[in-house]
């Protein structure tokens, strides 16, 4: 924990502290801190700081780098280095303060979080301070005195004073210029290459020991240092001195403008209402297709191009749409690998998904795309990557996707981007930590994907796109199955409902055996018509044609003629030719039958087989005599073998080759679900059938209300030093070792399990003493609860 940060937090009022908590939701994630020292520890966490920095615009990072290269930076000195007025840098400094990435002390000196300081190995292309090199163990006292004599500094005095005097000389532009006047030829060019393109460069080590060379002269005067024989570095003060007083690092307080064109919002909404239902419908069609024909994977991983094209042809999708929706279905866990079928097949979650209303289904798909760590339509060297293949960029691709959509959300309503290059530059200004090459490479693919999903129309964001862009902080990662913050967001719920409001739930049936839907069909209507007819066209109006083969296909799936006609009459008026055709196909359906059997039972003795066929207790096998020495069973071979052996017979299995196949069987361990802890210490098993996506976590506290509580708690006197005395006196039911563990829950915030006198159990942490009670975070309740110390009968360690 940074003491400077804690001291600054203690000086903040409720409004400023509330802004910090609002900008750093990680700091008040459960269990939310109740003291400022706990908050400071959260705010200084390295991973949380890095994640917060990813959301900062370019001026904040430029200011942070400037602060790193200045000793004891203040708003004035930072502004002077950047060549900008203080009024222009103040808002961006406030942004750093509001994220607790930087803070001023009582004298106005700016302190940076330690994690921010570690982000840049060479801020502004500058090396370590001179003090770092001169205090190094590699610089002996004799070498330091020799360098001092070269600089004209008195070599007598202690080491610290010599270092200060040498630093003053090397940081003075006038003295530097005077030294360079007597340097060997080529020295200035050598030093400027380090000053502008350094601070670390490869060198020829032999020239640093050869008298008269620029390298040896620079090393003797403390301008270059060699950590290795073939590597040299230039100190920060020397580089700044060589860059000159007119040098100012880049500072871009205003984002690059995006070239825009006006668009019709009504047309954008209309295109959204066409695209959104189409996405839901096409996903259902693709998943239905994979349920019939499992999607095999390549040996190298991913789905091959031939399979993608096959699915596209059989479902009526284009190839790009198929690539995208296969990826989305996999991330949303609607499609997964099945070892038994040897391919990707729909999961049980698909059965629940298709029963949801259309807007809920759409949000599941959008949430999956929002956290997907691959770009389906990204081209590398003019070629698409493998569908569901590994992408080394991983989470960076997801960040690019969210940054591009957020950048589009910054455009005024009723406008669209006219130039992708200007959009990429604007996005990079808002998210400068993204890899610029990856951003330029993925931007086109992200835009194409957003068009297919109804998030972008006429190069402008739709309501769906704007709702999703506002959820960048709650996206989650690709392996996160529980992302209700996105799927259940009220703004996205409203936008998805509007996007599907114009779907058609009825069709126009013609005497030419066609069905026409004038508009986007609902998923239910499209599924019904796809089941019994062939789709001929889609778009503003979709057309299906009824054929003998399509009707027979529906009857093969188990439907009866009356049932089909009843469902069709529910969505439109059925003409007489269609009814005649359905009934005629149904009349001829089943004229030829095909029977499947479980297995065949053979024996050389007809009397034995006759005995088995007539055995009353074997009736459950459904045995039928086909020939004197051949029986067929309706049960599989393993079941038939077990029942026959149960009743005293000794059958053996026979392989397809006709050879007796007796093999040892391997007992597989049962794969159960995972255990979850319910309130009151109850334990339940969460099976794999349960869907964790609908387990919505409790929301955290309101940032401004929690800031008020933190400010109030900072003025109250704590009970430091009283922990052991209070626990020892009040928790009298506990042995000494368990009292000590309970004390660690209070003083160090460790986790522990407790049991109360009434048998209730809880997992607690981050405890505080409130009189005779322990006020601690209860994981089962998701909140802070009070537990009477006198009623705690057991404390146990948890991991």
KOLTI-186278 format. One record per residue (C-alpha): x, y, z; chain. Coordinates in steps of 0.25 Angstrom, whole numbers, padded with zeros to 4 digits. Layout:
KOLTI-186278
      px      py      pz   chain
       X       Y       Z       A
...
//
This chain:
KOLTI-186278
      px      py      pz   chain
    0000    0000    0000       A
    0005    0014   -0004       A
    0005    0023    0008       A
    0005    0035   -0001       A
   -0008    0030   -0007       A
   -0014    0027    0007       A
   -0011    0041    0011       A
   -0017    0047   -0001       A
   -0030    0039    0000       A
   -0031    0045    0015       A
   -0031    0059    0009       A
   -0043    0056   -0001       A
   -0057    0061    0001       A
   -0069    0052   -0002       A
   -0071    0057   -0016       A
   -0056    0055   -0021       A
   -0055    0041   -0014       A
   -0069    0038   -0020       A
   -0063    0041   -0034       A
   -0051    0032   -0031       A
   -0060    0020   -0027       A
   -0069    0023   -0039       A
   -0057    0022   -0049       A
   -0050    0010   -0042       A
   -0062    0000   -0040       A
   -0051   -0011   -0036       A
   -0048   -0003   -0023       A
   -0063   -0006   -0018       A
   -0065   -0020   -0024       A
   -0070   -0029   -0013       A
   -0065   -0030   -0002       A
   -0065   -0015   -0003       A
   -0055   -0008    0006       A
   -0060    0000    0019       A
   -0047    0007    0022       A
   -0038    0016    0014       A
   -0026    0007    0016       A
   -0033   -0004    0010       A
   -0038    0005   -0001       A
   -0023    0009   -0004       A
   -0019   -0005   -0005       A
   -0029   -0008   -0015       A
   -0026    0005   -0023       A
   -0011    0001   -0023       A
   -0013   -0013   -0029       A
   -0005   -0015   -0041       A
   -0015   -0022   -0050       A
   -0026   -0013   -0046       A
   -0017   -0001   -0050       A
   -0013   -0007   -0063       A
   -0028   -0009   -0066       A
   -0032    0005   -0063       A
   -0020    0011   -0071       A
   -0026    0004   -0083       A
   -0038    0013   -0083       A
   -0031    0026   -0082       A
   -0029    0035   -0094       A
   -0016    0039   -0100       A
   -0014    0052   -0093       A
   -0014    0045   -0079       A
   -0003    0035   -0083       A
    0005    0047   -0089       A
    0004    0054   -0076       A
    0008    0042   -0068       A
    0020    0040   -0077       A
    0024    0054   -0075       A
    0023    0053   -0059       A
    0032    0041   -0060       A
    0044    0048   -0066       A
    0043    0060   -0057       A
    0048    0060   -0043       A
    0037    0065   -0033       A
    0027    0068   -0044       A
    0017    0079   -0042       A
    0006    0084   -0051       A
    0015    0096   -0055       A
    0027    0088   -0058       A
    0019    0077   -0066       A
    0012    0088   -0074       A
    0026    0095   -0077       A
    0032    0082   -0082       A
    0020    0079   -0091       A
    0019    0093   -0096       A
    0005    0095   -0093       A
   -0002    0105   -0083       A
   -0006    0100   -0069       A
   -0021    0102   -0073       A
   -0020    0091   -0084       A
   -0013    0081   -0076       A
   -0021    0082   -0063       A
   -0034    0075   -0068       A
   -0025    0063   -0072       A
   -0018    0063   -0059       A
   -0031    0063   -0052       A
   -0035    0051   -0060       A
   -0022    0043   -0055       A
   -0026    0048   -0040       A
   -0040    0043   -0042       A
   -0035    0029   -0046       A
   -0025    0029   -0034       A
   -0014    0027   -0044       A
   -0007    0040   -0039       A
   -0009    0049   -0028       A
   -0003    0062   -0022       A
    0003    0063   -0009       A
    0002    0075    0001       A
    0013    0083   -0007       A
    0007    0080   -0020       A
    0017    0070   -0025       A
    0010    0059   -0034       A
    0012    0045   -0029       A
    0009    0033   -0039       A
    0004    0019   -0035       A
    0015    0009   -0035       A
    0008    0001   -0046       A
    0008    0013   -0055       A
    0023    0015   -0053       A
    0025    0001   -0057       A
    0017    0002   -0070       A
    0028    0009   -0078       A
    0042    0004   -0078       A
    0047    0017   -0085       A
    0037    0028   -0084       A
    0038    0038   -0095       A
    0049    0029   -0101       A
    0058    0034   -0089       A
    0067    0025   -0080       A
    0069    0024   -0065       A
    0073    0036   -0057       A
    0088    0038   -0055       A
    0087    0035   -0041       A
    0083    0021   -0045       A
    0096    0019   -0053       A
    0105    0026   -0043       A
    0100    0019   -0031       A
    0101    0005   -0038       A
    0111   -0005   -0032       A
    0117   -0006   -0046       A
    0123    0008   -0044       A
    0135    0008   -0035       A
    0139    0020   -0026       A
    0152    0021   -0035       A
    0144    0022   -0048       A
    0134    0032   -0042       A
    0146    0041   -0038       A
    0152    0039   -0052       A
    0139    0044   -0058       A
    0138    0056   -0049       A
    0152    0060   -0053       A
    0148    0059   -0068       A
    0136    0068   -0065       A
    0144    0078   -0057       A
    0137    0074   -0044       A
    0146    0074   -0031       A
    0148    0059   -0028       A
    0150    0061   -0013       A
    0138    0059   -0004       A
    0128    0048   -0002       A
    0122    0039   -0013       A
    0108    0046   -0011       A
    0113    0060   -0013       A
    0122    0056   -0025       A
    0109    0050   -0031       A
    0101    0063   -0029       A
    0112    0071   -0035       A
    0114    0062   -0047       A
    0099    0062   -0050       A
    0098    0077   -0049       A
    0109    0078   -0060       A
    0103    0067   -0069       A
    0089    0074   -0068       A
    0094    0088   -0072       A
    0092    0091   -0087       A
    0103    0101   -0087       A
    0113    0092   -0080       A
    0109    0081   -0090       A
    0111    0090   -0102       A
    0125    0094   -0097       A
    0129    0080   -0095       A
    0125    0076   -0108       A
    0133    0087   -0115       A
    0146    0079   -0111       A
    0140    0065   -0113       A
    0146    0056   -0124       A
    0139    0057   -0138       A
    0126    0049   -0139       A
    0123    0050   -0124       A
    0111    0059   -0126       A
    0105    0050   -0136       A
    0107    0038   -0127       A
    0101    0045   -0115       A
    0089    0050   -0123       A
    0086    0036   -0128       A
    0084    0032   -0114       A
    0077    0044   -0110       A
    0066    0043   -0120       A
    0066    0028   -0124       A
    0071    0022   -0111       A
    0072    0021   -0099       A
    0078    0007   -0102       A
    0086    0004   -0115       A
    0095   -0007   -0119       A
    0110   -0003   -0120       A
    0123   -0008   -0124       A
    0129   -0011   -0111       A
    0144   -0010   -0115       A
    0142    0005   -0118       A
    0139    0008   -0104       A
    0153    0004   -0100       A
    0160    0010   -0112       A
    0167    0024   -0109       A
    0162    0036   -0117       A
    0149    0030   -0121       A
    0135    0037   -0119       A
    0130    0025   -0111       A
    0142    0025   -0101       A
    0141    0040   -0099       A
    0126    0039   -0097       A
    0128    0028   -0087       A
    0139    0035   -0079       A
    0130    0048   -0078       A
    0118    0040   -0073       A
    0110    0042   -0085       A
    0108    0027   -0088       A
    0108    0014   -0079       A
    0110    0000   -0084       A
    0102   -0011   -0076       A
    0108   -0021   -0087       A
    0120   -0021   -0096       A
    0111   -0019   -0108       A
    0100   -0010   -0102       A
    0101    0005   -0097       A
    0090    0014   -0090       A
    0089    0029   -0089       A
    0084    0035   -0076       A
    0071    0043   -0076       A
    0077    0056   -0072       A
    0088    0055   -0083       A
    0077    0052   -0094       A
    0068    0064   -0089       A
    0080    0073   -0089       A
    0084    0069   -0104       A
    0070    0070   -0108       A
    0071    0085   -0104       A
    0062    0095   -0097       A
    0052    0095   -0109       A
    0049    0081   -0108       A
    0034    0078   -0104       A
    0028    0064   -0104       A
    0016    0061   -0112       A
    0003    0066   -0105       A
   -0010    0064   -0112       A
   -0022    0069   -0104       A
   -0032    0068   -0115       A
   -0036    0056   -0122       A
   -0034    0055   -0137       A
   -0047    0058   -0145       A
   -0054    0047   -0152       A
   -0059    0050   -0166       A
   -0074    0048   -0165       A
   -0086    0049   -0174       A
   -0101    0051   -0170       A
   -0110    0039   -0171       A
   -0125    0037   -0169       A
   -0128    0031   -0155       A
   -0141    0025   -0159       A
   -0134    0017   -0170       A
   -0123    0013   -0160       A
   -0135    0008   -0150       A
   -0141    0000   -0162       A
   -0129   -0007   -0166       A
   -0127   -0011   -0151       A
   -0140   -0017   -0150       A
   -0137   -0025   -0163       A
   -0123   -0030   -0158       A
   -0126   -0033   -0144       A
   -0137   -0044   -0146       A
   -0129   -0049   -0157       A
   -0117   -0052   -0148       A
   -0126   -0060   -0138       A
   -0133   -0068   -0149       A
   -0119   -0071   -0156       A
   -0113   -0076   -0143       A
   -0125   -0085   -0140       A
   -0123   -0090   -0155       A
   -0108   -0093   -0153       A
   -0110   -0100   -0140       A
   -0121   -0108   -0145       A
   -0112   -0112   -0157       A
   -0101   -0116   -0148       A
   -0110   -0125   -0139       A
   -0113   -0133   -0152       A
   -0099   -0133   -0157       A
   -0088   -0130   -0146       A
   -0077   -0120   -0150       A
   -0064   -0127   -0150       A
   -0051   -0120   -0147       A
   -0038   -0120   -0154       A
   -0026   -0127   -0148       A
   -0019   -0114   -0146       A
   -0032   -0108   -0139       A
   -0043   -0100   -0144       A
   -0054   -0103   -0155       A
   -0049   -0105   -0169       A
   -0054   -0096   -0181       A
   -0061   -0107   -0188       A
   -0070   -0109   -0175       A
   -0073   -0095   -0174       A
   -0077   -0094   -0189       A
   -0085   -0107   -0187       A
   -0093   -0101   -0175       A
   -0095   -0088   -0183       A
   -0101   -0095   -0195       A
   -0110   -0104   -0186       A
   -0115   -0092   -0178       A
   -0116   -0081   -0188       A
   -0106   -0072   -0181       A
   -0094   -0066   -0188       A
   -0080   -0070   -0185       A
   -0076   -0058   -0176       A
   -0089   -0059   -0168       A
   -0087   -0074   -0166       A
   -0073   -0071   -0161       A
   -0077   -0060   -0151       A
   -0089   -0068   -0146       A
   -0082   -0081   -0143       A
   -0072   -0073   -0135       A
   -0083   -0066   -0127       A
   -0090   -0079   -0125       A
   -0078   -0085   -0119       A
   -0075   -0074   -0110       A
   -0089   -0073   -0105       A
   -0088   -0088   -0102       A
   -0099   -0092   -0111       A
   -0089   -0100   -0119       A
   -0079   -0109   -0113       A
   -0070   -0121   -0117       A
   -0076   -0135   -0114       A
   -0067   -0146   -0113       A
   -0077   -0157   -0116       A
   -0082   -0151   -0129       A
   -0068   -0146   -0133       A
   -0072   -0132   -0136       A
   -0078   -0119   -0132       A
   -0092   -0120   -0128       A
   -0103   -0112   -0121       A
   -0102   -0112   -0106       A
   -0114   -0113   -0096       A
   -0113   -0098   -0094       A
   -0118   -0097   -0109       A
   -0131   -0104   -0105       A
   -0133   -0094   -0094       A
   -0129   -0082   -0103       A
   -0139   -0085   -0114       A
   -0150   -0085   -0104       A
   -0147   -0071   -0099       A
   -0153   -0059   -0106       A
   -0146   -0053   -0118       A
   -0140   -0041   -0111       A
   -0134   -0050   -0100       A
   -0128   -0059   -0111       A
   -0122   -0047   -0118       A
   -0115   -0042   -0106       A
   -0109   -0055   -0103       A
   -0102   -0055   -0117       A
   -0098   -0040   -0116       A
   -0092   -0042   -0102       A
   -0084   -0054   -0108       A
   -0079   -0045   -0119       A
   -0076   -0034   -0110       A
   -0066   -0043   -0102       A
   -0061   -0052   -0114       A
   -0046   -0052   -0114       A
   -0045   -0055   -0129       A
   -0049   -0047   -0141       A
   -0057   -0055   -0151       A
   -0056   -0046   -0163       A
   -0042   -0041   -0160       A
   -0033   -0043   -0172       A
   -0018   -0046   -0171       A
   -0010   -0045   -0184       A
   -0024   -0044   -0191       A
   -0028   -0057   -0185       A
   -0038   -0061   -0174       A
   -0033   -0068   -0162       A
   -0038   -0082   -0158       A
   -0052   -0082   -0152       A
   -0051   -0085   -0137       A
   -0036   -0086   -0139       A
   -0026   -0080   -0129       A
   -0023   -0065   -0130       A
   -0010   -0061   -0123       A
   -0015   -0047   -0121       A
   -0026   -0053   -0112       A
   -0032   -0042   -0103       A
   -0026   -0031   -0111       A
   -0036   -0034   -0122       A
   -0048   -0032   -0112       A
   -0042   -0019   -0107       A
   -0041   -0014   -0122       A
   -0055   -0018   -0124       A
   -0060   -0010   -0112       A
   -0051    0002   -0115       A
   -0056    0003   -0129       A
   -0071    0002   -0125       A
   -0068    0012   -0114       A
   -0061    0021   -0124       A
   -0074    0020   -0133       A
   -0082    0024   -0121       A
   -0075    0037   -0120       A
   -0080    0042   -0134       A
   -0092    0051   -0133       A
   -0106    0045   -0135       A
   -0110    0044   -0150       A
   -0096    0044   -0155       A
   -0087    0032   -0160       A
   -0072    0031   -0163       A
   -0068    0034   -0177       A
   -0053    0030   -0176       A
   -0048    0018   -0168       A
   -0034    0023   -0166       A
   -0039    0035   -0159       A
   -0048    0026   -0150       A
   -0036    0018   -0147       A
   -0028    0030   -0143       A
   -0039    0035   -0134       A
   -0040    0021   -0127       A
   -0026    0021   -0125       A
   -0026    0034   -0118       A
   -0037    0029   -0108       A
   -0030    0015   -0106       A
   -0015    0018   -0108       A
   -0010    0005   -0101       A
   -0016   -0003   -0113       A
   -0006   -0008   -0123       A
   -0007    0001   -0134       A
   -0004   -0009   -0145       A
   -0015   -0019   -0139       A
   -0025   -0008   -0138       A
   -0023   -0004   -0153       A
   -0023   -0019   -0157       A
   -0036   -0022   -0149       A
   -0044   -0010   -0151       A
   -0050   -0014   -0165       A
   -0054   -0028   -0159       A
   -0061   -0022   -0147       A
   -0069   -0012   -0156       A
   -0073   -0023   -0165       A
   -0077   -0032   -0153       A
   -0085   -0021   -0147       A
   -0093   -0019   -0160       A
   -0097   -0033   -0160       A
   -0101   -0033   -0146       A
   -0110   -0020   -0147       A
   -0101   -0012   -0139       A
   -0097   -0003   -0151       A
   -0105    0002   -0163       A
   -0101    0011   -0174       A
   -0087    0013   -0166       A
   -0095    0019   -0154       A
   -0098    0012   -0141       A
   -0112    0007   -0138       A
   -0119    0007   -0125       A
   -0114   -0007   -0122       A
   -0100   -0003   -0125       A
   -0100    0009   -0116       A
   -0106    0001   -0105       A
   -0095   -0009   -0106       A
   -0084    0001   -0107       A
   -0088    0006   -0093       A
   -0085   -0007   -0087       A
   -0070   -0008   -0090       A
   -0066   -0009   -0076       A
   -0076   -0020   -0073       A
   -0072   -0029   -0085       A
   -0065   -0040   -0078       A
   -0055   -0050   -0085       A
   -0058   -0061   -0095       A
   -0057   -0072   -0084       A
   -0067   -0065   -0075       A
   -0081   -0072   -0075       A
   -0087   -0063   -0065       A
   -0089   -0049   -0072       A
   -0102   -0044   -0068       A
   -0098   -0030   -0067       A
   -0098   -0029   -0082       A
   -0110   -0039   -0085       A
   -0119   -0032   -0075       A
   -0115   -0018   -0076       A
   -0128   -0009   -0077       A
   -0123   -0001   -0088       A
   -0119   -0013   -0097       A
   -0132   -0020   -0093       A
   -0140   -0008   -0098       A
   -0132   -0007   -0111       A
   -0133   -0022   -0114       A
   -0148   -0021   -0112       A
   -0150   -0010   -0122       A
   -0140   -0017   -0132       A
   -0150   -0029   -0132       A
   -0163   -0021   -0131       A
   -0165   -0021   -0146       A
   -0164   -0036   -0148       A
   -0175   -0043   -0156       A
   -0183   -0054   -0149       A
   -0192   -0057   -0161       A
   -0190   -0061   -0175       A
   -0198   -0060   -0188       A
   -0201   -0074   -0195       A
   -0203   -0074   -0210       A
   -0210   -0084   -0218       A
   -0196   -0086   -0225       A
   -0192   -0094   -0213       A
   -0183   -0082   -0208       A
   -0183   -0074   -0195       A
   -0178   -0060   -0194       A
   -0174   -0052   -0182       A
   -0174   -0037   -0185       A
   -0163   -0033   -0175       A
   -0154   -0040   -0165       A
   -0160   -0053   -0160       A
   -0160   -0057   -0146       A
   -0152   -0068   -0142       A
   -0164   -0077   -0139       A
   -0170   -0074   -0153       A
   -0157   -0076   -0160       A
   -0155   -0089   -0153       A
   -0169   -0094   -0156       A
   -0168   -0090   -0171       A
   -0153   -0096   -0172       A
   -0159   -0109   -0166       A
   -0170   -0111   -0177       A
   -0165   -0103   -0189       A
   -0152   -0099   -0197       A
   -0148   -0085   -0195       A
   -0146   -0078   -0209       A
   -0142   -0064   -0205       A
   -0140   -0055   -0193       A
   -0138   -0040   -0191       A
   -0149   -0029   -0190       A
   -0159   -0041   -0194       A
   -0156   -0055   -0191       A
   -0162   -0066   -0200       A
   -0164   -0081   -0197       A
   -0169   -0092   -0207       A
   -0176   -0104   -0203       A
   -0172   -0117   -0210       A
   -0175   -0132   -0208       A
   -0161   -0134   -0203       A
   -0162   -0123   -0192       A
   -0175   -0128   -0187       A
   -0170   -0142   -0186       A
   -0158   -0137   -0179       A
   -0167   -0131   -0168       A
   -0175   -0144   -0167       A
   -0162   -0151   -0166       A
   -0159   -0142   -0153       A
   -0172   -0148   -0147       A
   -0182   -0138   -0151       A
   -0196   -0142   -0155       A
   -0204   -0136   -0167       A
   -0215   -0130   -0157       A
   -0204   -0124   -0148       A
   -0196   -0118   -0159       A
   -0209   -0111   -0165       A
   -0213   -0106   -0152       A
   -0200   -0100   -0149       A
   -0200   -0093   -0163       A
   -0214   -0088   -0162       A
   -0209   -0081   -0149       A
   -0200   -0072   -0157       A
   -0209   -0070   -0169       A
   -0221   -0075   -0178       A
   -0217   -0088   -0185       A
   -0222   -0089   -0199       A
   -0228   -0102   -0204       A
   -0217   -0107   -0213       A
   -0207   -0107   -0201       A
   -0217   -0114   -0193       A
   -0219   -0125   -0204       A
   -0204   -0127   -0206       A
   -0201   -0128   -0191       A
   -0212   -0139   -0189       A
   -0208   -0146   -0202       A
   -0193   -0147   -0197       A
   -0198   -0152   -0183       A
   -0207   -0163   -0190       A
   -0195   -0169   -0197       A
   -0186   -0167   -0185       A
   -0182   -0180   -0179       A
   -0185   -0189   -0190       A
   -0172   -0195   -0188       A
   -0166   -0198   -0174       A
   -0152   -0200   -0169       A
   -0150   -0206   -0155       A
   -0138   -0204   -0147       A
   -0133   -0215   -0137       A
   -0125   -0214   -0125       A
   -0117   -0227   -0127       A
   -0117   -0241   -0133       A
   -0117   -0254   -0124       A
   -0112   -0266   -0131       A
   -0110   -0281   -0126       A
   -0108   -0294   -0133       A
   -0119   -0301   -0125       A
   -0133   -0297   -0130       A
   -0139   -0302   -0117       A
   -0131   -0293   -0109       A
   -0135   -0281   -0117       A
   -0150   -0285   -0116       A
   -0148   -0286   -0101       A
   -0142   -0272   -0100       A
   -0153   -0266   -0109       A
   -0164   -0272   -0100       A
   -0158   -0268   -0087       A
   -0168   -0259   -0080       A
   -0157   -0252   -0072       A
   -0150   -0248   -0085       A
   -0162   -0241   -0091       A
   -0156   -0228   -0088       A
   -0145   -0230   -0098       A
   -0156   -0231   -0110       A
   -0150   -0244   -0115       A
   -0155   -0248   -0129       A
   -0152   -0261   -0136       A
   -0147   -0258   -0151       A
   -0142   -0272   -0153       A
   -0140   -0285   -0145       A
   -0126   -0281   -0141       A
   -0128   -0265   -0142       A
   -0135   -0256   -0132       A
   -0135   -0241   -0132       A
   -0136   -0232   -0119       A
   -0141   -0218   -0118       A
   -0131   -0215   -0108       A
   -0116   -0212   -0110       A
   -0106   -0223   -0110       A
   -0100   -0219   -0096       A
   -0114   -0219   -0090       A
   -0118   -0232   -0096       A
   -0106   -0239   -0091       A
   -0108   -0234   -0077       A
   -0123   -0239   -0077       A
   -0119   -0253   -0083       A
   -0108   -0255   -0073       A
   -0117   -0250   -0061       A
   -0127   -0262   -0065       A
   -0116   -0273   -0065       A
   -0112   -0272   -0080       A
   -0097   -0270   -0084       A
   -0097   -0262   -0096       A
   -0084   -0256   -0102       A
   -0083   -0243   -0111       A
   -0079   -0245   -0126       A
   -0072   -0234   -0133       A
   -0076   -0229   -0147       A
   -0065   -0238   -0153       A
   -0073   -0250   -0147       A
   -0062   -0253   -0136       A
   -0065   -0254   -0122       A
   -0061   -0241   -0115       A
   -0059   -0242   -0100       A
   -0052   -0230   -0094       A
   -0049   -0223   -0081       A
   -0058   -0211   -0078       A
   -0053   -0199   -0072       A
   -0061   -0192   -0061       A
   -0062   -0177   -0063       A
   -0063   -0168   -0051       A
   -0076   -0160   -0050       A
   -0074   -0146   -0054       A
   -0083   -0138   -0045       A
   -0086   -0123   -0045       A
   -0079   -0113   -0036       A
   -0083   -0110   -0022       A
   -0088   -0096   -0018       A
   -0090   -0091   -0004       A
   -0104   -0085   -0001       A
   -0108   -0076    0010       A
   -0108   -0082    0024       A
   -0096   -0091    0020       A
   -0105   -0101    0012       A
   -0097   -0108    0000       A
   -0104   -0111   -0013       A
   -0099   -0118   -0026       A
   -0100   -0110   -0038       A
   -0101   -0119   -0050       A
   -0095   -0117   -0063       A
   -0110   -0115   -0068       A
   -0111   -0102   -0060       A
   -0108   -0090   -0067       A
   -0100   -0080   -0059       A
   -0102   -0069   -0068       A
   -0115   -0065   -0061       A
   -0109   -0065   -0047       A
   -0108   -0050   -0046       A
   -0098   -0045   -0036       A
   -0102   -0034   -0025       A
   -0099   -0020   -0030       A
   -0088   -0013   -0022       A
   -0091   -0001   -0014       A
   -0094    0013   -0020       A
   -0080    0020   -0021       A
   -0085    0033   -0015       A
   -0092    0027   -0004       A
   -0080    0018   -0001       A
   -0071    0030   -0001       A
   -0079    0037    0009       A
   -0078    0024    0018       A
   -0063    0024    0016       A
   -0061    0039    0019       A
   -0069    0037    0032       A
   -0061    0024    0036       A
   -0048    0031    0034       A
   -0052    0041    0045       A
   -0056    0030    0055       A
   -0046    0024    0065       A
   -0042    0010    0062       A
   -0040   -0001    0071       A
   -0025   -0004    0068       A
   -0019   -0012    0079       A
   -0032   -0017    0085       A
   -0035   -0029    0075       A
   -0029   -0040    0084       A
   -0034   -0034    0097       A
   -0048   -0033    0092       A
   -0048   -0047    0085       A
   -0042   -0054    0097       A
   -0052   -0048    0106       A
   -0065   -0049    0097       A
   -0062   -0062    0089       A
   -0061   -0071    0101       A
   -0066   -0083    0094       A
   -0054   -0084    0085       A
   -0040   -0090    0088       A
   -0028   -0081    0088       A
   -0024   -0085    0074       A
   -0038   -0082    0068       A
   -0038   -0069    0075       A
   -0025   -0065    0068       A
   -0031   -0069    0055       A
   -0043   -0060    0057       A
   -0033   -0049    0061       A
   -0026   -0050    0047       A
   -0040   -0049    0041       A
   -0041   -0035    0047       A
   -0026   -0030    0046       A
   -0022   -0036    0033       A
   -0036   -0039    0026       A
   -0033   -0054    0024       A
   -0044   -0064    0020       A
   -0050   -0073    0031       A
   -0062   -0082    0033       A
   -0070   -0081    0045       A
   -0081   -0089    0052       A
   -0091   -0082    0061       A
   -0099   -0088    0073       A
   -0111   -0091    0065       A
   -0103   -0099    0055       A
   -0102   -0088    0044       A
   -0089   -0087    0036       A
   -0083   -0076    0028       A
   -0070   -0072    0021       A
   -0066   -0059    0026       A
   -0054   -0049    0023       A
   -0051   -0034    0025       A
   -0056   -0034    0039       A
   -0058   -0022    0049       A
   -0061   -0022    0064       A
   -0074   -0015    0067       A
   -0076   -0016    0082       A
   -0079   -0031    0085       A
   -0081   -0034    0071       A
   -0072   -0037    0059       A
   -0076   -0029    0047       A
   -0071   -0037    0035       A
   -0073   -0040    0020       A
   -0082   -0052    0018       A
   -0079   -0059    0005       A
   -0093   -0067    0006       A
   -0101   -0054    0008       A
   -0092   -0045   -0001       A
   -0092   -0034    0009       A
   -0086   -0030    0023       A
   -0093   -0037    0034       A
   -0092   -0036    0049       A
   -0089   -0049    0057       A
   -0089   -0049    0072       A
   -0076   -0053    0077       A
   -0082   -0061    0089       A
   -0090   -0070    0079       A
   -0078   -0074    0070       A
   -0074   -0089    0074       A
   -0064   -0092    0063       A
   -0055   -0085    0054       A
   -0047   -0092    0043       A
   -0038   -0088    0032       A
   -0043   -0088    0018       A
   -0035   -0088    0005       A
//
